[in-house]
Amino acid sequence: MTILYTPLSEYDVFPDDTSMEMVYHEHDNCPMMCRQGQDGKKQIVQILSTDPMHFLDPSLQPGQWLDS
């Protein structure tokens, strides 16, 4: 087992070949990188906020889906 210490997102190190496009999105004043689905939904990939409360919000965790 190897541990890779890097400031990069896991998706930058291990890109997957899905057809979903990466987009910047701001939800409730919380900037994040999301995958844009074909149905208009966005899946959170990475929180880009400097506010610690955004990281503690369970609805803003990576993997969650946003309707927009």
C-alpha positions in Angstrom: 0.0 0.0 0.0 1.3 3.4 -0.9 0.2 6.8 0.5 0.4 9.7 -1.8 0.7 13.1 -0.1 -0.4 15.8 -2.5 -2.4 19.1 -2.5 -4.2 17.8 -5.6 -7.7 16.4 -5.7 -8.0 12.7 -6.0 -9.7 13.3 -9.3 -6.7 15.1 -10.6 -4.4 12.2 -9.6 -6.8 9.4 -10.6 -9.1 10.8 -13.4 -12.0 8.7 -14.4 -13.3 8.7 -17.9 -17.0 9.6 -17.3 -18.7 12.0 -19.6 -19.5 14.4 -16.8 -17.9 17.9 -17.1 -16.2 19.6 -14.2 -17.7 23.0 -13.4 -17.2 25.7 -10.7 -20.4 26.3 -8.7 -21.3 28.5 -5.8 -24.0 27.2 -3.5 -25.1 29.3 -0.4 -21.9 31.3 -0.7 -19.8 28.2 -0.7 -17.5 27.8 -3.7 -17.0 24.3 -4.9 -16.0 22.1 -7.9 -18.7 19.9 -9.2 -19.4 17.4 -11.9 -22.2 18.5 -14.2 -24.7 15.8 -14.9 -26.8 15.7 -18.1 -30.0 16.1 -16.1 -28.8 19.5 -14.7 -27.8 18.1 -11.3 -24.3 18.7 -9.9 -22.2 16.3 -7.8 -19.9 17.9 -5.3 -16.2 17.0 -5.9 -14.3 19.5 -3.8 -15.2 22.4 -1.4 -13.1 25.5 -2.2 -14.3 27.6 0.7 -12.2 29.1 3.5 -15.1 29.0 5.9 -14.8 26.0 8.3 -18.6 25.8 8.7 -18.9 24.8 5.1 -16.8 21.7 5.7 -19.0 20.7 8.7 -22.3 21.0 6.8 -23.3 17.4 5.9 -25.3 18.6 2.8 -22.1 20.0 1.3 -19.8 17.0 1.5 -18.1 15.5 -1.6 -20.3 13.0 -3.3 -23.6 14.8 -2.5 -25.9 15.9 -5.4 -27.2 19.5 -5.8 -30.3 20.3 -7.7 -29.8 23.4 -10.0 
